[in-house]
Amino acid sequence: MSLDDERNGGLYGGSGETRTRLPEGEGGGQDVYGGARRSSRSSSRSLVTVVGVVVLLIAAIAFANRGGEDAGGGGGDGKKAGADPTAPTGERPVDGKTSGIPSGYAKSEQGAQSAAANYAVALGSADMFKPDLRHGIVNTVYTPQAAAQRQSSLDKVYSGKEFLTGIGLNPDGSAPKGTTFVSRIIPVGTTVKKLSGNSATVDIWYSSLFGLAGESAKNPVSESWYTNTYELRWVGGDWKVADFKQKDGPVPVGRDQRASTADDMAKAVEEYGGFTYAR
């Protein structure tokens, strides 16, 4: 719920007034808006009641602001059915960065989800098309064994002339003059399918922007939707990718919105940086 939703949802009744009903006295008095005059004893009792309500309200606000702490209180793991909450849990998700990629995740469901989201962003970035940056990403994201196995094959794919020209780039991987290359992943949500010991399986649903922004671009920026399943391993005190699979969707229905100009798209990509994702 947005702040506007809260404001417009009648949280305060829409009147701008607070109406308080105090307890009735021993003589069968009416509430304060009914016109009856209160005795001093009734007023004292009313004051105690109001103070009590204020104390309870303050306690309720404090409890609500505890964030992701377990509100179940009565035992069990406190996990609700359905999607996990997207609000921050208070657990520090990342301790530092390696090759510009967030690293140092907690060995927990939250840590595994944070790692999967941030690693997906790195693997889907335009930096993968630059040899030096690609090597740093692969060595940071994958387990040492997986990195050694994939490095040469990734170099072959990302450096292939047919592949690069097919997506509109120059043979050296650069964008044609007057265009901006866009390759960005925007995670929508994650879920842990399995967590056991030093391994975890995490699904991440995301949208992808890919193409060239520019008046002369033959491959304009388009949006796609995918779900990746990452097999993670706990190696050297951090989560690393051992393997992953990709499938299409879920794909939402597109809205009837006017596409932005190539200049607006290029400007947005240059001005708006990415996020560090965390659960």
N, C-alpha and C positions, 0 to 999 in steps of 0.2 A: 504494500500500500504506500502511495506517495504521500508527501506532506499535504498536497492539495486534496487528495482523497480524504485524509483525516479532517481537514478543515471543512470540506463540503459534505461530509458524511453525517452531519448532525451531531458531532461529538458534544457540542455545547448547546444543542437544541436549536441553533440558528437564531436565537432571540437576543443573545448578548446579556442575558440575565441569569442569576442563580437563585433558584427558589428553594428555600429550606423549610422543611416541615419538622417542627420541634415536637417532643413528646407531650401528650396531654397531661394536665395536672390531676390532682385527686378529685377536684370538684367538677370534673367532666368538661374542662375548658376546651375551647376550640383551638385550631392551629393559629399561628401568629398572623396569617393572612385572612383569618375569619373574623377579625375585629375584636376578639375578646381581650381583656386586660389581664396580664399575668400577675400573680402574687410574687413576692420576693423569693419565696421558697421555690416556686415553679421556675423562676428565672435562673436560680442557682443550679437547679437540676438541668435546665436547658443548656447552660454554659458548660457544664460537665460533659453533656452529651456531644455538643459541638466540638469541644476539645478532643474527645475520644474519636470522633469521625475524622478530624484533621490528622491525628496520630496514625490512624489506620490508613488514610490516604497516602501519607508520606511513606509508610512501610510498603504499601503496594507499589508505589513508584520506584522505590529502591529495589524491590524484588524484580520488577520488570526490566530495570536497567542492568541486571546481572548478565544480560546477553545470552550466551550459549550455555550457561551452566545448567545442569540438570534440574528441571522444575518438577520432576515426577515426585521426588521426595519419599515415595512410599515403597522403594525397592525396585528391583528389576534394573535393566540397563537404561531406562528412560528414553529409549529411541522410539520415535513415532513411526507409524507405517507411512509409506509413500516417500515422496522426495525429501531429501535432507534440507534443512533450513539454509538459506543463503546468507544469513547474518553472520558477522564475524564471531568466532567462538572465544576469542581472547587468547588462544594458544598461539604463540609466536610461530608463524609458518616458515620463515626463512632467516637464516643466520648471516648469509653473505652471498657473493656472486662468484662464479667461475666462468671465464670467457664471456662476461656480460650476462650470463644466465643465472637466475636465482638458484641457490644451492643451500644445502644444510637443512633438510626437511626432518620433521619429527617422524619417528618410527611408529606411525599410527594411521588410522583411516584418513584423517585430515591431512597428514603429511603426504600420503600417497596420492591423494586427489590434487593437492597443490603441485606436486612434482609432475603429474601427468599433464595438468593444464599448462604449466609453464614450459614443459618440454615440447608439447604440441605446438605452442606458439613459436618456439625456436626452430623446430624442424619444418615449419610451414612458412618461414620468413624469407624475404628476398636475400638475406645473407647466405642462404644455402647455395646461391648461384655464384658466390665468390669463393674460390678455392681455399684461401687462407682462413676465412671466417667459417667456411663449411667444416674444415678439419677441426677447428676449435669446438664447434657445436657438437659434432659427432663424438669427439672424445669426452665431452662433458656430459652429454645426455645418455649415451649408451654404456653398458657394462664394458670393461676392457676387452672381453672376448667378442662381444657383438660388434664393437667398434672396429676391431681388427678384421673381422669378417666382412663388414659392410663398406669400409672406407673406399676400397678400390672400385667396387661396383657403383657406389654413389658418384665417385669422380667420373666414371665412364658415362653415367647417365647425364649428370649435370654439365658435362663438358662436351657432350655430343652435338656436333654441328646441326644435324637434322632436328634434334630435339629443340635446340635453342632457336633456330630459325622458324620452327613450327609454332612456337609461342610468341613470335614477333621480335625476339632479341637478336642482337648482332652475334656473329660466330664466337666472339670473345666473351659473351654473356652480358654485355652492356646494353642499355636501352638505346634505341635509335634517337638521334638528335631531335629535340623538341618533344620528347615523351618521357614519362615517369613510369618505371616498372613497379607494379603493386602486387605483393604476395603477402597476405596477412590472414591469420587465423584469429577468430573471436570466439572463445569458449562460451557456451551457454550454460552448461551444467556438467557435473561429473557424478559418478556413483561407483562405489567399491563393490565389485562382484565377489571378490574373495580376498581375505587377508589371513595369512597363516605363516607364522615364523618370519623368515626372511624373504617372503614372496608376497606379491599382491597383484590382483587383476583389477584394472580400473577402466571404466568406459567414460569417454568424454564426447559430448555432443557439441558441435560447433558449426559456425558459418565461416566461409572462406571467401575472401576477395582476391581475385587474380586477373591480371591482364595489364594492358598499357593505357595510361592516361595521356592523351595528346590528340590534337586535331588530325594528325596523320596516322594515328594508330589503327592497325588492321585487326587487332585483337583487344577490343575495349574491355575495361574492368567489368567483370560479372561476379555474381554471388552464387555460391553453391553451399550445400549442407551435407555434412557427413557425421558419422560416429566412428571413432577409433577405439579399439580395445588394446590397452597397453599391458604387457606382462612386465612387471617391475621386480627387481631384485635389490635387496639391501646389501650394498657393496661399499666398503670403506667408510661406513658411517653415513651413507646417504642412499636414497632411492635412485636406481638407474634402469634404463629401458633394456630389457633382454630381447623383446620382440613385440610386434604390434600388427593388428589387422585393421582394415578400413572398409566401411560399407556406406552406401548412400543413405541420406536422411537421418531422422524424419525431416521432411521438407514442408514448411508452412505455406499457406496460400499467400501469394504475392498481392500487395496492395496496389491500387491504381495511382501510383505516384510518378511524377515527371522525373525522368532521369536527369541527373546533374550534368553540367557541361564538363568537358575534358579538363578545362582549366580549374574548375571548382574541385573536381576529384583529385587532381594532382596537388592542389593547395592543401586540401584536407589531409592527405596522406603525409605531406611534409610537416604540417603543423601539429597534428594529433599523434602523440606517441602511444606506445602500447602500455599495458598494465602488468603488474606482478600479481598473478592470480593465487588466491589462497582460500582455504576452507576454515 
